Amino acid sequence: MSVEQLAGGATTAGGYAHPTPSPELVADALEGRARTLEDCYEACRRLHAAHGRTYYHATRFLPAERRPHVWALYGFARYADDLVDHLALDWDPAQRRAALESWSAEFLDALAFGRAPEDPVLRAMAHTVDVLGIAHEDVRAFLRSMAMDLTVTRYPTYADLVAYMHGSAAVIGTMMLPVLRADAAAARQPAMDLGLAFQLTNFLRDVAEDWDRGRIYLPLEDLERFGVSEWDFHARRVGPRMRRLLAFEAARTRVLYRRAERGWALLPPRSRTSIRIAHRLYAGILDDLERHDWQVFQRRAAVPRGRRLAITLRELVAPSCGPTCGDVPAWTFKRRTPQAATVSPRVAPAAASHTE
């Protein structure tokens, strides 16, 4: 399948069709609406439901007042990623760069000067950052990594890839901590580990799609180690060497998932259940890849619906987090006021309630 074919229908391995690009989804969500803060959060919710089905499913088990903040964080990350990546947006590299730079500048100016952005996704995100006290440097790190996607297509070493993922994934984990009401200092490293594990899982699932964009997110040193060349990607062939490479990267990712488990005991019960569901479901993508012999060019790995349901039910009825869970009381987390998605005066004049 060529890049041109992908751009036409935004399909990838196994015929998977990507949801509508974020700019179009947001425009549709706000059509005929007054663009209140509630409307901005609703647009983010629709982005999350359309693009991040696994994570959206898991976050439905958070308390209702916290979910809008997850929608804003996800919407912010997805919108930026679509500006630089989505194959259905028929933009050349210069247009993508201009769109990302303008969008990023609007948001950073809003943070710096305490004003509400015009862009609806940015408005919801600015409110979330303000209410939860999310570190501005984490936001800037994310935007720097998104800009890297405009020019960087290969990563010579795993250390180089981790440097990119610090912004693209690890800080997403740290930005979630106030939403989860976790102690940011104690839980920061496990949250970063989980963010990295999610990102590496995506890289393994999306090998074919990334290749069609001209990118390889597997370290070149690992390709050399296992005797894999870029011709193997071009031929869309998974032979013994490619299987060993992908199995190696999956094992590395599973280590990060195990390390992230240390953070479970640092979360209050409802946050813990939601994150455990997300953790188990995303790790299940690796199991699906292995079960199908690492055929990343022929199908898009996913956790079957029945398996998703079984994992969810298991975590809901037996939410224990292991032998260390009792070491930390469920309420050892910092509270900020307010935590709910009520409107900050600097964002909008009237209070808002955001529930499903």
N, C-alpha and C positions, 0 to 999 in steps of 0.2 A: 504494500500500500504506500503510495507516494505522499509527500508532504501536501501536494496540491489536493489529493483526494481527502486528506484529513481536514484541510482548511475548509473545504466545501461543506462538510457535514459535521466536523469536529468529532469524528469517530476514531477509535483506536483499537487496540488488541481485542479480538473477540467480538468486534462490532459494537463495543460500548460507545454510547453517544453521550458526550458531555452536556450538562445542562446549559441553558442559555447564558451567555456572558453576563457578568455582574452588572455592567452599565445598563444593559437592556432590561435585566430583571428588575433593577431598582426603578427604572423609568416606568415599567409596567405596574409595579407595586404602588407607586405614588400617583398614578394617573387619576385625576379627579379628586385627589385628596388635598387637604390644606397644608400639608407638610409640617404638621406639629411634631414635637419631639416623639410623641407616641407613634406617629406615622413613620418617622425615621427608624425607630426601633423595629417596627413591623417590617420595613423593607429589609433590615438586617436579618430578621427571623426567616424571611422567605429565602434569602441567600443561603442561610445555614441549612434550612430544610432541603433545598434543592441540591446543594453542592456537597454538604458534609453529613450524609445520612447516618453514618455510623456514630459520629460524635453527637449529632443532633439527638439521636435516640438516647444516648447515654445521659445527656444533660437534661433530658425531660425528668430525671429523677432528682434534680436539684430543687430546693424550695422555689416556688413560683417567682418570688421577688428578685431572685438572683439570675434567673434565666435571661432577662433582657441584656444583662452585661455580657453574658457569653455570646449572645447574638451579635452584639456590637463588636466584640473582639474578633469573632469569626468573620463577620461581614467586612471588617477593616482588612483583615489578612487576605481574604478571598478576593476582594475588589482589587487590591494592589497586585496580587498574583495574576489575575485575569488581564490587567493592563499590560503586563509584560509577556504573557504566555498564551492566552486563550486563542486557539487556532481559528475560531469562527470570527474573530475580529480581524478584518482584512486591512491591517495596518502594516506599514513598513517599519523598520527599526527606529527611524527618526521620529515617527509619529508615536510609537510606544514610549520612547524616551521623553518626548515632550509631555505626553499625557501623565506619566508617572511623576515627572518633576513638578508639573503644575499642581497636581493633586497633593503631593507630599508637601510642597511649599505652603499651600492653603492650610494644611493641618498643623504644621509646625508653627506657622504664624499665629494660628488660633491658640495654640498652647502657650506661646510666648507672651501674647498680649491679652489673654483672657477673654477672647471673643468667640462667638459661635460661628462655625464654618457654614457656608452656604450648602455645600455638598451634604446630602442627607446621611450617608454612611459616616462621614467625618463628624457630623453633628452628634450622632449617637455615640460615636467613639470618644469625642471630646468630653461629653457628659460622663461617660463611664470612667475615663481617666481622672476627671475632676472629683467625682464622688468617691472613688475607691483609692485615690492617691497613687495611681500607677506611676512608676518611675518614667520620666520623660526619656531618659537615656535608653531604656528598653525599647521604646517606640522608635527612637532614632536608629538604633541598631537594626531593628527589623527593616526599616526603609532602606538602609544602606545595603542590606543583603538583597532586597528586591532590585535595587539598581545594578547589583553585580550580575543579575540574570540577563541584563541587556548586553553584556560584553563577554562574560566568562562562560565558556562551554565545556571546559575540562578541568579536573582537579588532580594535579600530579600525585599528591599524597593524601592519606587519611587526615592528617593534621590540617591540610589545606581545606578539605571538605568540612571538617569540624568548625573551622573559622567561619566559613560561610553559614553553616547551620546554627551557629550561635545566634545570629540575627534572624534567620529564617524560621527557626524552630525552638531553640532553647529559651529565648526570651518570651515566646508565646506561653510557655509553661510558667514562667515567673509572673507574667501579667495576669495569669489565671488565679494566682494565690489569694489576692484580696477577694475575688469572687467566691472562692472556696472557704474563706475565713480561716486561712491557715497562718501559722506563725511564719512570716516571710523569711526570716533569717534561718530558721531550722529546716524549713521545707524547700529552700531555694534549689539546692543541688538535686534532690530527687525530682523536683518539677522540671529542671533542665534535662535530666536524664530521660524522663518520659517524653519530653518534647523532641529530643534527638531520636528516640526509638520510633516515635510516630513518623518523623521525617524519613528515616532510613527505610521504614516499612513502605512508605510511599514511593521512594526511589526504586525499590525492588519490584513493587507492583507495576510501576510505570516505566520500566526500562524501554519498552517499545515506543511509547508515546514520547518520552524524552528524546530518544534517538531521532524520531521524526521531526523534532524541533531543532535537531542539530546538537543535542547535548548528551553528555554521559555523566551521570552522578555517581559512578563507581570509581574509586581512586585508580588512576592509571598504574600505580605501583602494584595494585592487586591484579589488574589485567595481566601485567607482565609476569607476575608470580605464578599465575595459573595458565599461562600460555594462551591467553585470549587476545585476539586482535580486533581492531575496529571492523575488519572485514566480516567477522562473525555477527556483528550488529547489522551491518549492511545486508548480509545474507539472511538475516532474521532466523538464525539457526542456533538451537540449543543442543550442543554436543556435550561429551563428557567433561571437557575443560570448562565450558560455560556453566555446567551444573555445579562443578566444584567451586567455581567462583561465587555463584549465587548462594550456595550452601554456606560458604565461609562468611559472606556478608550477613546472612540471616543469623548465623551463630553470634556474630558480633552484636547484632541488634538485640538478640535475646538476652545478652549480658546486660544491656542497658535497661531492658524491661525488668530484669531481676533487681538491678540496683534501684530502680524507681520504686519498688515495693517498700523500701525503707520509709517512704513518705506517707504511706497509708495511715500509720499510727498517729501522724501529726494532723490529721483531718478530723473535723467533727463528723458524726455518723452519716448524715445525709450526703455530705460532700464525698465522704469516703466511698459510699455505695456507688455514686455516679462515676467517680474516677475509676473504681475497680471495674465497672462495666465497660467503660471506654478502653481501659487497659487490656482487658481480656479479649474484647472484640477486635481491637487493632492487632494484637499479637496473633489472633486467629488468622489474619491474612497471611502471615508467614507459614502457618500450618497448611493453609490451602495451597500456597505456592509449592510447598514440599510434596503435598499429596498429589499434585498434578505434575510432578517431575520437572518443576521449574520452567514450565512452558510459557515464558513471559511474552513471547511474540504471538502466540496463538489465542490466548484468552486473558482476560483481566481477572486477577484473583479477587475473591470476595468470600465473606463468611456467609454460608447459606442461611436462609431465613429461619429454618428450624433450629439451627445451631445458635443463631443470635438470640432466639427466644429462650433456649435452654440456659445459655450463659446468664441472661438477664434474670430469669427466675431463680437461678442458683444464688446469684449475688443478693437478690432481694430477700430470700428466706434464710440465707446463711451469710450475713455480711461480716463475719469475723475476718480480721486481717492478719491472723497468724499469731505465733507465740509472743511477739513483741507488742501486740496491739494494746494489751492492758497496761503497758508501761507508761503510756501517756494518756492522761484523762481526756475525754472527748472534747472538753471545753477549753483546752489549753491553746487558745488562739487569740489573736488580738482583735478587738472589736473596733470598728470605725463607725462614726455616726454622720450621716445615715448610710446604711448598707443597701437599702432598697433603691430601686431606680426612680427615686423622686428627683424632680427637676432642680438643678442648681440655678440660683438667680442669674449667674453669668451666662447660662445657656438659654433659658426661656423664663418668662415671667410667671407662668402658672404651673402648679403641681401636676404631676402625671402619674398614673398607675399603669404598670405594664405586666399584665398577666395573660396567659393563654386563654 
